Structures are given as C-alpha cells and as structure tokens.
C-alpha cells in the first residue's frame, strides 16, 4: 500500500505588527507572506498529499481582505494540484462571530477543510485512506485528548491541535493541554501541534508528536530560522519526520558580560563579526560600569553597527554589587564612599526599583570616574 506524505506547519501569524522592530516591522510583516509562499512551494515540489496548518495562520480573527486574498491565492496553488489543506483555528485566529473562517472567502477551495467544532471531529479522505482529526481552539483548560481514541476505519490517522504539552512544574495550565497519557492512548499515527513557536518533539507511547514552530521568526529568541515538518508514513515503518528550514530572518537575544568582553572596542569587534543583513540582534551587556566603560557612547556604537544588521539594539545592564566590587575601591576615596552608599541603598530593592538604582549607580560611576581621578 502507498504511503502518505504531508507537510505540517503552524503559527504563521500573517499580519503580525512587529512593533518591537520599529521601522523594520513592515518588512518582517511582508516577509511572513513571502515565507508562506515558500512553504507552498516546498509542498508542491515535495509532492505532498496534504498540508496541515495547526493554528494561528492569521494574527487576528479579522485579517485585512487583501491578506485573505493572498492566502486564498497560495492555498489555491495547492488546491489546483489536488493537495488537501487542513486548518485548525488557533488562539489568535479563533472562531468568533464574523471571523475569517466563517466567511465565504475560503469556500471556493474544494480541497480545504477547516475544523470548526469545539471537540475532536474526523474527516475521512477516501482517496488517501486518511482520517484527519482536529478541533478549534477554545477555553477548555484541561486535557483535550482525554478519552479520545482514533477509530480503526482508515489506514492513516492524523490529529492536529493548537495546544500546549503538559510539563509538570513548567507547563500545567493553558486553554488547551495534551498529556503524555492521552497521547499514548490516542491511536494516532501522528499528532501535529501548534501554539509554541519553536520546534519540539514530544513523541510519546509510540505516537509521533511534533511542534513545527513558526515558519518565519516572530520574536526575539534563539536566532534560528523558521522551519516546517515533512512527514512520511509508510506501512510497517516508523514515521519519517524531517525539519526543513524555510524562514529567512533570525531574531537573536543574547547577553554579554562586560567583564568578559573587556572594553567598548572589543565589544564592537564581537558584534562586527556577527554582521548579517538578515539578523535581528538585541544585546544586553551586563556589568557595564567601571573605568573601562565610563566613556562608552552606547548610542553612537549602536548607530555605527546598525546598518550591518536587520535590527540592532544595545542595552547596558549594570549588575548588582558583590563584596569584591565594593572592596575594590578604598573606603576613604570618593568612589569608595559612593559605591558603599549605593550598595547599602540597593540591598533591599527588587524589580523595577532595583533596575533604576543600578542604572543610577552606573551613571554615577561613569560621572565620577570620567570626570576625575577619584582613586
């Protein structure tokens, strides 16, 4: 019997604003559409039987009509080749009155099915001997697979949900949860998950369970390009699951310790080596105070490097004072007295108050050390 090949994606978030990228937000919003087109290209060239979109295709339940038109065009390319498209509404593009999935805009695609029910419901595709199970996202707050078991009437049984995997002590509550126990007893050949924007493998009890992650970068994170999942199911074989990069841009948040870097010129060299027009980079430089950093022009440094990146933010973050930091400055010097007073004032502060105090300490040290030979 012939196998089954499908592409699994999720969390495309077409129409996302990207306000944190400032003037570059519009470019990344356009990139989401380009990357979605690349996903469709991959599905066509890979000759898949189906494409699964496990939630949050759109950023909102009411996307702009032009954006809906683009999606209809891209899905139409799949439809024209007889490729099935299955969609579950997510947390952003959920089923609400007048939402995009209740409109007639998508009705002309004969090979498109949107799971609108609020419980797991099946759709059988005779030509593929495939049953796909899915449900719309809603405020369930429990194991949405509890008591579910795929029937044995078809060769292939695939589920899709926009939900969180239950991890004791880390992820215990969300609108929709799936657990190791319910997955293991589901009888599925594959479970396609959306909702988490990074790739992950939570296969349990012989059931392949994967998060595809977002096909294009959505927030500052680990600096990885977006991916989709290509899956091959063959009679008598384990599922062949392959992550395929499709995204263009990487958004990376990183921390550096000023003590390890050395001084501003060395910081410039570190960042210069990372130059990439498709890299968005936010850097926190911790403990950036003291004589080596007192005259650092942070705005100038950021401006000098900005053209080498898609997005760049530098943020000095002074750390708390240790006993060694305090003792480094003799008590009878101006710097020594200032550091000890600041250390005493900061000892009981938390949260935002602590951050404000640390910044005041940094500015004070920069002023004293930059303006006089205090030691």
N, C-alpha and C positions, 0 to 999 in steps of 0.2 A: 504494500500500500504506500502511496506517495506521502511524503512528509508535509509539514506545514512550516512556512517561514513568515514571520511578521516583524514589524518594527514597532517598538514601544518608546513613546516619548510622553512628556508631561510638563506642566509648569512653564509654558511658553510665555505667558503673560504679555501677549500682544497689546500694545497701547500703554505700557508702563511708563511713568513720568520720568524717572531717574533724576529727581531734583538734586540729589547729592552730587551729581556730576556737573552741576552748574550749566554753563553754556554748551557742554558736550552731551547733555541729556538727550537732545533731539537726535543726535547722531546715533546714540545707542538704541533709541526707540526705533529708528529706521533699520538698524542692524537686526533687531528681532525679526522683522519681516524678511530680511534677506536670508537670515539663518533658517527660518521656517521654510522658505523656498528651497534651501539646500537640503533640508530634511526630506522634502517631497522628491527632490532629485535622487537622493540616496535610495528611497523606497522604490522608485521606478527602476533605477539601474540594478538594484539588488533583487528585482523581480519577486517582491514580497507578495503574499496572499492578502495581507491585511495590515493596517496601521492602527495602533491603539494610542489614544490620547487620554491619559489618566488624570484629567482635571486641570483647570486654570489655563485653558487655551487662550482666553482673554483676561486682561487685567480687571475688567469690570463686567457686570451682567448687562450693561448697556453700552457696548462699544460703538464708536463712530461708524456710520454707514459705509464710509469708504474703506475702513478697516475690515468690516464684514465682507465687503465686495472682494477684497484681496484674498481673504480666507476661502471664499466660495470659488475663486479662480484657482487657487492652489489645490484645494480638495477636488475640484473638477478634473484636474490633470490625473489624479488617482482614479477617480470615478470612471473616466474615459477608458482606462485600461482594465476595468473590472476589478480593481483593488478595493476591498472593503475598508471602510473607515468607521471606527467605534470611538465614541466620546462619552466620558462621564463628566458632568458639571462639577466644578471644584468649589473651593471656599470663596474665590473671587468672582467667578462667573456662575454663581449658584442659581438655582431655579427660584425666581421671584416673579411676581406679576409683570408681564410685559418684557421679560428678559429676552436676550438674543435667541435662546433655544426654543422659545415659544413663538417666534416669528416664522413667517413663511419663506424667509430668505434662503434657508438651507434645504427646503423641501424638495428642490429640483434634483438633488443628488440621489440617484436610486441605490447607490451602494454605501450610503451613510446611515448609521443608526446612532441616536443619542439616547442614553439611558436616563429617562426622566423619573422613574419610580423611586420611592424612598426606601425600597427594600431590594435585595438582590433578585434580579429578574434575568431570565435567559433569552437569548436569541440564537436560533439554530440556523446555520448556513449549510444547506444540503450539499451544494457542490464541493464544499471543503470538509464535509462531515465534522463540522466545528460548532460547538456551543460556546458563546461568549456570555459571561455573567457580569453584570455591573449594576450600579445604583448611583443616584445623585447624592451629593454631599448634603447633609443636614445635621442639626444639633442633636446627635444621638447620645454622646457621652457614655459609650460602652463598647464592648467588643461587637462590631457589626457583622462578624462572621460566626458568632456563636450560634451553634445549632444548624449552620449551613453545611450542605454536602451536595456536590455536583452529581447529577444523575448520570447513569451509565448508558444513555441512549445515543451518544455520539462518540466518535473516536477521540477527538480532541476537546478538552475542556479548559478554557482560559478565563480567568477572572481579572477584573480591573476595578480599582478603588482609589479614591483620593483620601488617604488616611495615614495615621501615624502608627508605627510599630511600637508596641508596649515594651518598655525597658525599665525594669524595677529601679526605683531611685532616680531615674533620669527623665523618662517619658511615661507618665502614668495617667494623664488625662488630656483629652482633646475632643473635638467634635466627633471624630470617628477614630476608633482604635481597632487594631488587629493584634492578636496574640499568637504566641508560638503554638498553643494548644489548638486554637481554632483553625490555624493554617494547616497544621499537621493532619487534621481530620476532614479537611475540605474536599479532598478527592480531585483537586485541580492539577492540571499538567503545568500550569504557570500562573502566577499572580503578578500582575503589573500594577505597581504602586506609584502614585504621585503625591505631592504635598511637600516633600523635602527636596530642596533644590540641589543637593549633592547626590552623587551616585552612591549606592549602597546595596549590599547583598544580605538579605535576611532569610535566605532559604532555610526551611525547617521541615522536618518529617518527610523528607523526600520530595517536597514541593519547592520548585524554584521560585523565589520571591525577590524581586529587584525594584529598586528606585532607579529610574533613568536619570534623575537630575534634570536640570533645565538645559535645553539645547544651546542657549546663549546666556552669558553671565548676567546676573540680575543685581547682585550686591557685592560689596567689598568682602573678600573672603580669602580662599587659599590660592588664588591666582591660577586656577585651572580652566581650560577651555571647556565649553559645554559639550555634552555627549548625548547620544541616543543608544538604545539597545536593539541589536539584531538577534533574533531568536530563531533557532531551527529545532523543530520537534520531529523526531524520527521514531518509527516503530521499534521498540525494544532497546532504545538507546537513551542515555541521559540527555537532557536538554542542552543544546549548544548555545551558550549565551556570550555575546561579544559586545563590548562597549566600543562605539565608533565616534571619534571626535567630529563635531560639525560646527562648533562655535568659532568665532573669530577673535574676540577680545578676552583678555584675562584681567580680573579685578582683584588686586592683592592688597591685603592689610598686613603690615609687618611691624615689629618692634625692634629697635636697636638700643643698645646701652651705650651712652656717650663715653663711658669709661673704656669700653672695648673698642670703640671707633677711634678715639684719640682726640681729634680736633676737627673743626669745620672743613678744612681742606681735605682731610681723609674721608669725611662724610660725603663730600662732593664726589670723590673718586669711587666710593662704594655705590652711590646712586647712578653715577655716569655709566658704570659697567652694566647696569640693568636697563639702559635706554631701549625703549621699544614703543613704536607708534601705536601698537595695539594693547599696551599695558596701562591699566589704570592703577595707580600706586598711592596708598596712604601710609605714611611712615610716622610712627611715634618714636621720638628719640628721648629715652628716659635718662634721668640724672644729668640733664644738660645744663649744668651750672658749675661755677668754678672759674678759675682764671682762663683755662683753655677755651671756654665758650662765652666769656663775658662780652666779647665784641662781635659775636656771630650775628650777621644780618640775615635772619631767617626768611624774611620776605624776599630779599634780594637773591638768596640761594634758591628758593623755590622758583622765582621768576626766571633765573638763569637756566634751570633744568626743565622747566615746564614744557618747552617746545619739543623735547625729546620723548615725551610720553603722551598717551591719550588723555590722561588725567593725573595730576600730581598734587598731593597735599603733604606738607611737612608740619609736624606738631611737636614742639619741645615739651616734654613732660618731666619736670623735676621729681625725683623720688624722695621718700622720707629720709630724715637724717638718722644715721647709725651712730653708735658711740664713737666709732673710729672717725666719722666725719666731724663730729663735734671736737674731738681731741686734736684733730689736725690743725686747728687754729688756736694759738696760745690765748689763754683766758684774758690777758691784760691788753690784747690788741683790739682795735675797733671791730675787725671781722669776728674775732673770737667772742666778744660780748654780744654782737648782733646774732651770731649763729646760736649761742646758748639761749638768748631770749626767744628767738624764733622757735627753737626746739621745744622749749617749755610751753609756749603758746599752742604749738601744733599737737602736743601729746594727747590731748583729749578730743581732737576733732575727727570727724568722719565725713564720708561722702563729699558733697559739693563744697562744704566748708573747708575740708582738708585740701581739696584741689586749689581753691582760692588762696589758702595760706601758702601752699607750696609754690604757687606762681609768684606770690609776694616775696617769698624767700629768694626765688631765682632772680627776680628783678632787683632786689636789694643787694644781693651778692654781685650781680653784674655792675651795678652802680658803684659800689664801694671799690671792687677790685679794678674796675675800669677807670675810676676817677682818681685813685690814689694808691700809693704803695703801702697798703694797710698793714702788711706783715713786715 
